[in-house]
Amino acid sequence: MGDEQRLTPDEQVRFARESFEATADFTVAVEEEFALLDPTTLDLVSRFEELQAAAQGTMLEEQLVGELIASEVEIKTGRCETFADCAPRMGERRGQLAQLAGELGIGLGGTGTHPWSRWQDQRIIDTPHYQRNNEILQYVVWRNTSFGLHVHVAIQGADRAIAVCNALRPFLPDLLALSASSPFVEGVNSGLHSARTQIFTRMFPRCGIPDVFTGWGEFEDYVSLLYATGSITEHTQLWWSVRPHLAFPTVEIRICDAQPELAEAQSLAALAYALTVRIARAIDEGEPLPDPSRRLIEENLWRAIRFGLSGELIDFPRTEAVPTRARLESLAEWAMPVAEELGAAPYVAIPAENAAERQRARYDDGATLEEIYAIEVRPKEPVGG
């Protein structure tokens, strides 16, 4: 990774192409972001550096990283051969993080936004990467106190990886709706199911639904232009909701809200993984896949932000709105053969309610934001089980 970071932009893109050509198909990794909390008040606390120092010499040293603000931490599974390997690894990482944080008197929160802590009170961590983003983006980056879950799937072949990214675009709203966990932010009921997406995806440049690329060559030309014109200084400044990663030969799905419960995180990651592999197989076999315009995908993205799993999404082949749950159940069924093959099937399930619905129901019953958040973030069972 250190060598990759020292490459020039042109070398980096060329290195990425070579890595995609050489990689094995369908290894998987998951990254989860968590809020750092005062365990009593559940306010955000800026204690990442303490957590990072405590991780030195432990199993988490290489798998715990900073993510913009000092009141946030990210943990990574690392590369797993199948989802059967990845799911328990997610539990192990959560358990390791909970133990480390608990020893320091730090609580953890796994929803897409914090319900009341102010963005004005958060501190950006002092790393060259995030300080560059701070200098470039200003208010846009200050405002981004949000927490997500990312899934990396290795795809062999640079052009094939671009084709998989293209084909995943229509399904991103479905994954967002399933993951929605952030109805409350800045002390209010936002009326949304994923306020995180509205804050992050609608504010950052080069974010949300990407354009279609005809192949790696067109993508490479675009990235080279951004570097040449000073539009970006690092490849990670492509913040799209799905992207080919230039440091790892993976397609990275970035649309999802963070998940309060391990089982919810495993189920979400399992579906995202199985769907990606199923799409790759469809491309290989010449199976037709939906290819709606970006403006229609954006309609579904808004529906997922606003109504989450409780609403309807446009079914593109039928050109009509259908219940989101029904769409997701159909997607899960479509992806099940590869889920069974690669160890994801035991985890793929569409829940009776997701985290946003659960929180909104309690709010409608009269619970306060503090009471609702406490239920979501206080441990109910040993983490990592």
N, C-alpha and C positions, 0 to 999 in steps of 0.2 A: 504493500500500500504506500509505503514511503517513497519507493521509486516512482510509482505512478503519479504521485503528487508533484514530483519534480519535472515531469514531462512538459514540453511546450503544448499549447492547445492543439496544434496539428498532429503532434506525436501522440497526444492523448486519444484523439478520435481514431487514429490509425491503430493504436494499441487496443482500443475497445473493439474495433472491428475484428482484429485477430483473435481477441479473447472470445468473442461470440462464435467465431468459426471453430474454435478448439474446444469449447466447453461441452460437457455432457448435458443432455436434456433433463429438465424437470427436478433438479435439486431445489430446495426451498429454504428460505429463512424468513423470520418474522421479527419486526421491530415494534416495541410498544413504548409509548410515552406516558409518563405519570406526573401528576402534580405532587409537589412536596408541601406538606401541610404541618401546621401546628397541631399536635394530636389532641389538644383540648378545644381550641377554638375552631379548628379546621380551616383557618385562614392560610393562604399561600405564604410560604416562608422561603427566603433566599439562602438556601443551605447546600446548594449543589456541590460546591467545592469541598465541603466537609465530607459529603458522601463519597465523592470521587477519591479523596485522600484515604478514607477508610477502606475503600475497595482494593487498594494496592496490596498485592500479595495474596489476594483471594481469588476464588473461581470467577468473580465478576470483573476482575481488573481489565480484561480486554473486551468485555461485553457491556460495559456501562459507559455511556458517553453523555456529554452535555447537549442540550437542544435549545439554543437561543437564550432562554431566561434562566436565572439562578434558582428559580422555584420550580424547575422541571428537570426530569431525568429520563433518559432512554435506555432500555435494555434490549439486547439482541440475542437471538438464539444461536447465531452463527449458522453456517451452511449445514443442512441436513439432507440425507440421501432421499428420504421419502417423508410424507407427512406423518406416517407412523412413528418416525423418529422425532419429528418437529414438535408434535403436540405435547409429549411429556417434557421436552426441553423447555417449552414455554412455561410449564408449571415449575420446573426447577429454577428458571431465572426469576420468576415472580417470588418464589420462596426465598431465594438468596437475597433478592433486593429487600423483601420485607424484613428479613432478619437483620440485615445490615442497617436499614433505616431505623428499625425498632431499637437497636442498641444505641443509636444517636438521639433517640427521642423525636424522630421524624415520622409523620404519617404519610400515607400515599393515597392519591385519588386517581381513579381511572375513568373519568367522564371527559367528553370532548371539550368542555369549558369548565371553569370554576364559577359557581353560581353568583358570587358576590365580590371577590377580591378584585381590586381595581388594577387595570393595566398600568396606570401611572405610578403604582407603587412597586413595580417589578424592575429588576436590574438585569441588563444583558450581560451574559458571561464574557469574561475578558479573554477571548481567543481571536486570532487573526481573522478566521472565517466569519465569525458573528460580528466582529467590529467592522469588517468591510461591509457586511449587509446593513449594519446600523448606519454607516456613513452614506450608503447608496439609497436606502429605502426610507430612512427617517420615520415619520409617523406610521407608515405602513407596517414596519417591523415592530415598532413599539406596541402597536395595537394588538399584535398577534400573541395573545396568551391562550393558546389552544393546544389540544393534545390528541394525537392520532395513533393509528395502527397501520403499519406498512407491511406488505407481503412481497417478497422477492422470489421470482420463479426463473430458473435458468432456462434459456432457450438457445438451442444450437443453431447457428447461422445468423449473420447480421441482418440480411434482408428478411429472413423469417421472423426475427425479433420485431422488426418494424411492422410486419404484417400482423403479428399478434397484438401489438399495441393498437394498431388501427382497428382491429376487430373487437378489442375489449371496450372501445369507447362507448358503444350503445348500452353496455351493461353496467357502466359505472354508477348511474343513478340507482340501479337495483341494489348494488352493494352498499351505497350510502344509506339508502332507506333502511336496510337491515341493520346497519351499524349505528344508526342515529342514537345519540346519548346526551345531547347538549341543548335542552330546551331553555335553560336558565343561564343568564349572564348579566354582569353589572347590576345585580340586585333585582332583576326583573324577570318575569315570565316573557320570553321573547316572542311567544306565539309560534315559534319554529320548532321543529324536531332536531335540527342540526344547526344551531347558531354558529358552531365552529366553522362549518363550511361557508357560511355567509361572511364571516370575518376573514377567513384565510383565503378561500378560493376567489372571492369577489374583490379582494384588495390587492393581492400580490400580482406583479406582472408575470407573464408567461406561466399562467396558472390555470387550473380548471381543465376543460376539455381541449386537448390539442388538435391541431389540424391533422389531416391524413397526409402521410408521406408515401411517395411511390416506391421508396426503397431506401437502403442505407445511404446511397449516394446523395439523394436529395436532403436527407436528414443531416448528413455530414456538411453539405454546403451551407445549410441554415446555421448550424452551430458555428462554423468557421466565420460566417458573416457577422454573427453576434460578437464573437471575439474581436474580429478585425475592426469593428465599429465602436468597440468599447462598451457595448450594451451589456455584456457579462464579463466577469473576471474569473469565474469558476463555473464548471459544468453543472454543479448542483443548483445554480441559479435558474435552471429550468425546473419550475415547481409544478409541472403538470400533474394531474390526478392519475395519469399513467405515463410512464416514460421508460425508454431504454437507459439503463444506468451505465455510465461511462467508466466507472471504477470496477464494477462487477459485471459479468456477462449475464445480466438478469433483466427481465421486465419487472418493473416495480409498480405495484398498485398502491396509490397514496390517498385514495378518496375517503377512507373509513375513519369515523370517530373512534377514540379510545374506548375500551370496554371495561366496565367495573368488575366483572366476574371472569375468572379464568375460563369457565366452560363457554361463556359467550365469546370470548376472544378466540378460543380454539375453533368453535363452530364457524365463526366469521372467516377466519384465516383458511379453514378447510374448504369452504365454498369458493373463496377467491382463488385458491390454488387449483382446485378441481376445474373450475370454470376456465382458467387460463390454459391448463393442459388440454381440456376438451376443445378449446378454440384452436390450439396448435394442431391437434389431430384433424380437425375439420379442414384447416388450411391445407394440410398435407394431402388429404383425400379429395380435395376439390368440392367439399360440401358447401352449399350456399350459406352465407351468413348475412344477417341484417346489416345494411349499410345506409342508415338514414343520414340526412344532412346534420351538420353541427347544430343548426338552429333548433332542430327537433330534439336532439339529445339534450340541449340546454333547457328545453321545456320540461323534460323529465327530471333534469337535475333540480330545477326549481321545485317541482312537485315533491321530490325526495327531501329537499331542505325544509319545505313548509309542512308536509304531512307525514313524512317518514314512512314507516311500515303500515300506518293506518289509512293511507290514501290510495290513490290510483295512479298508474303510470300508463303512458300511451304504448299500446302494443303496435309496433311499427308495421309488421306485415298485415295486421287486421285494420290498421288505422282507426283504432278506437281505444278508449280508456278502459283499463281492466284493474281489478283490485291488485295492489302491490303484492300482497301475500300470495295470491294465485300465481302471479308472474314468477315470484321467487321459487315457489314450489315446483313450477315447470322447469325453471333453470336447474334446480337441484336434481330433478329427475333426469334431465338431459345430460348433466355432468356425472351422474352416478357411476357409469361404467369405469371411467378413469379414476374416480374417487375410490372405488373398490380396489382397483389395480394398485394404487399408490398409497394406500393406508389412510385415506381421508374419510372414507365412508362412515365409520363409527361416529364421526364428529359433525357431519353435515346434517343440519336440522333447521327448520324455520320455526322460531319460538312462538309461543302463544302471545307474548308481548316482549318487546325489546326494552332497552334501558330508558329511552325517551318516553315511551308509552307508560312505563311503570312510574316514572317521576311525575308525569303530567296527571296521572290518575290520583296520586297522593296529593298533588297540589289542588286538584278539583275537590278533594275530600277535606280540604282545609289545612293541610300540613304546611308549615313554613319551609322556606328554602333551606334553612339550617337543619331542620328535621329530616327533610328529604335527602339532602346530601350526606348527612350522617349515616342514614340507612345504606346508602350506596357505597360508602368508602370505609366504614368500620368493618374489620374482619368478622365474618360470620362462621368461618371454619378455618383450619390451618391452610394458609396460602400455599399453593403448589400441589395440592392434593389431586 
